[in-house]
Amino acid sequence: MEGKIYKDFHQLPIWRGGFDLLMSVYNLTDKFPDSEKLALISQLRRSANSIIANIAESHGRFSYADKIRVLYIARGEITETRSHLAVAYGRRYISKEDFTKLNNNYCQLAKDLNLYINSLKH
């Protein structure tokens, strides 16, 4: 990622990775009980969507400090999403396999986001 210039946020590998994870979240939450529509489903989808929305927003920011500030928000949303996934697993709405896979993938996304943040410093 370092040194490469992306004309559009869709081209950013971290945005594409976050988008793929968001689609997985939508597919999983489609199977949650209706009683969770206004609770866990909404919270999980919002936090997962906020990750890529903030990555996209940072791409449109001009100053380095502003870009980084928005990317730090995205990093916090990754942690929030992982917390919601843990609750879904605890309520047995998702399997251990699905939880482990998504949790690990979101951890990797956080690492990739940190690498992206560091690449912007140079």
Disulfide bonds with the S-S distance in Angstrom:
none
